[in-house]
Amino acid sequence: MQQPQSRFFQSHGLRLHYWDWGNAAAPPLLLIHGGKDHGRSWDVFARALQPHFHVIAPDLRGHGDSDWARGGSYALPEYVYDLTRLPTLADAQPATVIGHSMGGMIAMLYAGTFPEKVKQLVVLDGVTVRPDAKMAPVHERMIKWLGQLDRLEGREPRHYPTIADAAAQMRAHNKRLTPDLALHLATHGARRNDDGSYSWKFDPYQRVTAPHRLAPQEYAELWGRITCPTLLLFAGESFIDPAQAAETSRYFKNVRAEIIADAGHWLQHDRPDEVLRLIAEFVELSPAS
């Protein structure tokens, strides 16, 4: 079974990691994971699409084998900056970009900021902002942020006796995960501690709500700048209301929206065959691909 190459690059003073699946002569394809995840979460999709693309799956800052940000700096625009430093994207032709959850938000910000750099865009349950939402007053955002930082200060990471225990915790949160997939995700998503136990690789601070985040209407402004064909896939059983989220398709110029039934937020794990079929159709691969 094909395995990707482990590579590193520098961004914002951080040593960041990505998985390179080869086929460098092919058009670039960027797979962006969501929060508390890692680049190896995409293995099924990377292997299926690698014959047609040069597939790159980064570990976002604070995730996987990438450095944690100093001071817990994880605003979405900072992730976008990191993408601009990826060697594969620096001088390449426009890329196909696929993102899940937070990775979908990052993908849309990247495509809206640099529309000429994205050929096709796929977002999996990633429209997590309503452009018509009211932004809380700045003092409330500051108080919320400060409180989150206080609660995380000195917090000890959770320890699991074995990788199997970490995988079992993942299945407790998503009962659709198969044992093999949960073990794969845990193997690449946890690191061994000095005492032999395991803890998750992601930085807890990446879940903090930065007070300087973009305003809801600013997301819509960037979405309106996206010029490439866009596929929005929504999970029918997500914490995101699929009907309300699908309404946001009106902010995009060239968009198709689909709701995946019998799938939760991790729709690429819950319904991989269906999601991959829709992606292959969207990027115009042959049915046999």
VMD Tcl script that draws the C-alpha trace (Angstrom):
set ca {
  {0.00 0.00 0.00}
  {1.37 3.40 -0.98}
  {2.63 5.60 1.86}
  {3.25 9.36 1.69}
  {6.57 11.11 2.27}
  {6.97 13.16 5.46}
  {8.19 16.71 4.72}
  {8.63 20.00 6.60}
  {8.60 23.73 5.82}
  {8.94 26.98 7.74}
  {6.17 29.51 8.33}
  {5.81 32.33 10.85}
  {8.74 30.95 12.85}
  {7.15 27.50 13.04}
  {8.37 24.17 11.66}
  {5.30 22.81 9.93}
  {4.77 19.34 8.53}
  {2.99 17.96 5.47}
  {2.44 14.62 3.77}
  {3.47 14.40 0.12}
  {1.81 11.59 -1.85}
  {3.99 12.03 -4.94}
  {3.07 12.35 -8.63}
  {4.73 15.77 -8.76}
  {4.12 16.18 -12.51}
  {0.34 16.12 -11.98}
  {-1.83 19.13 -10.99}
  {-1.66 19.94 -7.27}
  {-4.39 18.84 -4.86}
  {-4.43 20.19 -1.31}
  {-6.28 18.30 1.45}
  {-6.90 20.45 4.56}
  {-8.03 18.70 7.74}
  {-10.23 20.19 10.45}
  {-9.62 21.06 14.08}
  {-8.08 18.40 16.37}
  {-7.23 16.32 13.30}
  {-4.17 15.68 11.10}
  {-3.15 15.14 7.49}
  {-3.30 11.33 7.63}
  {-7.04 11.60 8.19}
  {-7.28 11.87 4.38}
  {-5.52 8.61 3.46}
  {-8.49 6.98 1.70}
  {-9.04 10.08 -0.42}
  {-5.34 10.69 -1.05}
  {-4.80 7.17 -2.38}
  {-7.88 7.37 -4.62}
  {-6.97 10.76 -6.09}
  {-3.17 10.42 -6.26}
  {-3.14 8.86 -9.77}
  {-4.63 12.12 -11.07}
  {-3.07 14.72 -8.76}
  {0.02 15.65 -6.80}
  {-1.65 15.22 -3.41}
  {-0.44 17.26 -0.44}
  {-1.98 16.91 3.05}
  {-0.54 19.37 5.60}
  {-0.65 19.06 9.36}
  {-1.94 22.52 10.27}
  {-0.06 24.50 12.93}
  {-0.85 23.03 16.33}
  {-1.79 19.66 14.82}
  {-0.14 16.40 13.86}
  {3.63 16.69 13.53}
  {3.64 20.48 13.11}
  {4.83 22.89 15.78}
  {2.41 24.41 18.23}
  {2.09 28.17 17.81}
  {3.85 30.33 20.36}
  {1.29 32.06 22.53}
  {-1.54 29.94 21.14}
  {-1.96 31.99 17.96}
  {-4.55 30.19 15.83}
  {-6.72 32.73 14.02}
  {-7.92 31.43 10.65}
  {-5.93 34.01 8.64}
  {-2.75 32.61 10.20}
  {-3.52 29.18 8.77}
  {-4.02 30.86 5.40}
  {-0.59 32.44 5.69}
  {0.90 29.02 6.38}
  {-0.61 27.71 3.13}
  {1.16 30.46 1.21}
  {4.45 29.09 2.53}
  {3.82 25.51 1.39}
  {6.51 24.77 -1.22}
  {4.09 22.86 -3.44}
  {1.76 25.86 -3.74}
  {4.35 28.63 -3.98}
  {5.02 28.49 -7.73}
  {2.61 25.80 -8.88}
  {-0.33 26.00 -11.22}
  {-3.75 26.62 -9.60}
  {-4.63 23.84 -7.14}
  {-7.70 21.83 -6.40}
  {-8.43 22.38 -2.71}
  {-10.53 20.16 -0.44}
  {-11.16 21.08 3.20}
  {-13.16 19.61 6.06}
  {-14.74 21.62 8.89}
  {-12.22 24.25 10.02}
  {-10.11 23.17 7.07}
  {-13.03 24.05 4.83}
  {-13.19 27.53 6.35}
  {-9.45 27.92 5.74}
  {-9.87 26.67 2.16}
  {-12.59 29.23 1.47}
  {-10.52 32.07 2.95}
  {-7.55 31.02 0.83}
  {-9.67 30.81 -2.33}
  {-11.30 34.17 -1.63}
  {-7.97 35.86 -0.96}
  {-6.18 34.26 -3.91}
  {-8.90 33.30 -6.42}
  {-6.33 32.88 -9.17}
  {-4.57 30.13 -7.20}
  {-7.55 27.75 -6.82}
  {-8.89 25.75 -9.76}
  {-11.62 23.83 -7.91}
  {-12.85 23.98 -4.32}
  {-14.60 21.32 -2.24}
  {-15.79 22.07 1.31}
  {-16.96 19.23 3.59}
  {-19.30 20.47 6.34}
  {-17.17 23.58 6.64}
  {-19.58 26.51 6.43}
  {-19.50 27.14 10.16}
  {-20.22 30.88 10.02}
  {-23.52 32.51 9.14}
  {-22.74 35.76 7.30}
  {-25.89 37.38 8.70}
  {-24.93 36.57 12.31}
  {-24.36 39.41 14.74}
  {-20.84 39.75 16.09}
  {-20.64 40.07 19.88}
  {-19.36 43.40 21.24}
  {-15.59 43.57 21.46}
  {-15.52 43.59 25.28}
  {-17.52 40.36 25.36}
  {-15.15 38.75 22.88}
  {-12.19 39.85 24.96}
  {-13.70 38.49 28.19}
  {-14.53 35.17 26.52}
  {-11.01 34.86 25.13}
  {-9.32 35.70 28.42}
  {-11.51 33.20 30.25}
  {-10.64 30.46 27.77}
  {-6.93 31.16 28.23}
  {-7.27 31.06 32.02}
  {-9.03 27.70 31.92}
  {-6.30 26.21 29.72}
  {-3.39 27.54 31.78}
  {-1.69 24.62 33.48}
  {-4.20 22.11 32.16}
  {-2.70 18.65 31.88}
  {-3.31 16.71 28.64}
  {-5.41 13.60 28.86}
  {-3.38 10.38 28.96}
  {-4.43 7.06 27.44}
  {-2.71 3.81 28.47}
  {-2.54 2.57 24.86}
  {-3.28 3.71 21.31}
  {-6.23 1.32 21.37}
  {-7.68 3.28 24.31}
  {-7.30 6.53 22.36}
  {-9.01 4.90 19.38}
  {-11.85 3.74 21.62}
  {-12.34 7.33 22.77}
  {-12.69 8.41 19.13}
  {-15.32 5.72 18.52}
  {-17.21 6.89 21.59}
  {-17.56 10.29 19.91}
  {-18.36 8.88 16.46}
  {-19.96 5.45 16.52}
  {-19.79 5.21 12.72}
  {-16.00 4.93 12.83}
  {-14.80 1.41 12.09}
  {-12.26 -0.03 14.55}
  {-9.54 -0.02 11.87}
  {-10.14 3.60 10.90}
  {-10.26 4.75 14.52}
  {-6.96 2.98 15.19}
  {-5.40 4.59 12.11}
  {-6.56 8.07 13.15}
  {-5.36 7.58 16.72}
  {-1.99 6.18 15.61}
  {-1.23 9.35 13.65}
  {-3.09 11.69 16.00}
  {-1.44 10.79 19.32}
  {2.14 10.84 20.58}
  {3.78 8.70 23.23}
  {4.58 10.33 26.56}
  {7.66 9.64 28.69}
  {5.64 7.35 30.95}
  {4.53 5.19 28.01}
  {1.00 6.61 27.84}
  {-0.40 8.52 24.84}
  {-1.83 12.03 24.44}
  {-3.34 13.83 21.46}
  {-0.93 15.79 19.28}
  {-3.16 18.83 18.81}
  {-2.63 21.98 20.87}
  {-5.63 22.65 23.16}
  {-5.14 26.38 22.52}
  {-6.19 25.96 18.89}
  {-9.81 25.77 20.12}
  {-9.63 29.22 21.72}
  {-11.82 31.86 20.05}
  {-9.51 34.68 18.99}
  {-11.02 38.13 19.67}
  {-9.53 39.49 16.43}
  {-11.27 37.00 14.15}
  {-12.99 38.13 10.96}
  {-16.51 39.51 11.18}
  {-19.27 37.26 9.72}
  {-19.92 39.58 6.78}
  {-16.21 39.57 5.93}
  {-16.39 35.84 5.31}
  {-19.20 36.47 2.83}
  {-17.10 39.13 1.11}
  {-14.28 36.63 0.61}
  {-16.68 33.90 -0.54}
  {-17.98 36.30 -3.16}
  {-14.44 36.67 -4.53}
  {-14.09 32.93 -5.22}
  {-14.18 32.44 -8.98}
  {-13.57 28.69 -9.31}
  {-16.26 25.98 -9.36}
  {-17.19 25.16 -5.75}
  {-18.78 22.05 -4.25}
  {-20.30 22.41 -0.78}
  {-21.06 19.08 0.92}
  {-23.13 19.13 4.10}
  {-23.71 16.27 6.54}
  {-27.34 15.45 7.17}
  {-26.70 14.73 10.87}
  {-24.13 17.37 11.76}
  {-24.11 19.99 14.51}
  {-24.35 22.39 11.56}
  {-27.95 22.66 10.36}
  {-27.60 21.44 6.74}
  {-30.58 23.39 5.40}
  {-29.41 26.67 6.93}
  {-25.82 26.04 5.87}
  {-26.88 25.26 2.30}
  {-28.52 28.68 2.11}
  {-25.05 30.22 2.20}
  {-24.48 28.89 -1.33}
  {-26.00 32.14 -2.58}
  {-22.79 33.93 -1.60}
  {-20.77 31.93 -4.15}
  {-20.59 32.61 -7.89}
  {-20.25 29.08 -9.23}
  {-21.49 26.61 -6.64}
  {-23.17 23.26 -6.22}
  {-24.46 22.15 -2.80}
  {-25.29 18.60 -1.69}
  {-26.51 17.15 1.62}
  {-25.11 13.71 2.50}
  {-27.72 11.64 4.31}
  {-26.81 9.25 7.14}
  {-23.59 11.12 7.90}
  {-22.41 13.18 10.82}
  {-19.89 16.01 10.79}
  {-17.09 13.61 9.80}
  {-18.92 12.79 6.57}
  {-15.71 11.73 4.78}
  {-15.37 8.93 7.36}
  {-19.07 8.16 7.71}
  {-19.85 7.96 3.98}
  {-16.45 7.80 2.23}
  {-17.68 6.10 -0.95}
  {-20.44 8.63 -1.50}
  {-18.25 11.63 -0.72}
  {-15.47 10.33 -2.97}
  {-17.97 9.67 -5.78}
  {-19.22 13.26 -5.62}
  {-15.69 14.65 -5.53}
  {-14.57 12.49 -8.48}
  {-17.61 13.62 -10.45}
  {-16.98 17.26 -9.53}
  {-13.31 17.24 -10.57}
  {-14.32 15.34 -13.72}
  {-12.57 12.04 -13.17}
  {-13.85 9.05 -15.11}
  {-16.27 6.70 -13.22}
  {-13.58 4.02 -13.19}
  {-11.09 6.32 -11.44}
}
mol new
graphics top color blue
foreach p $ca { graphics top sphere $p radius 0.5 }
foreach p [lrange $ca 0 end-1] q [lrange $ca 1 end] { graphics top cylinder $p $q radius 0.2 }
display resetview
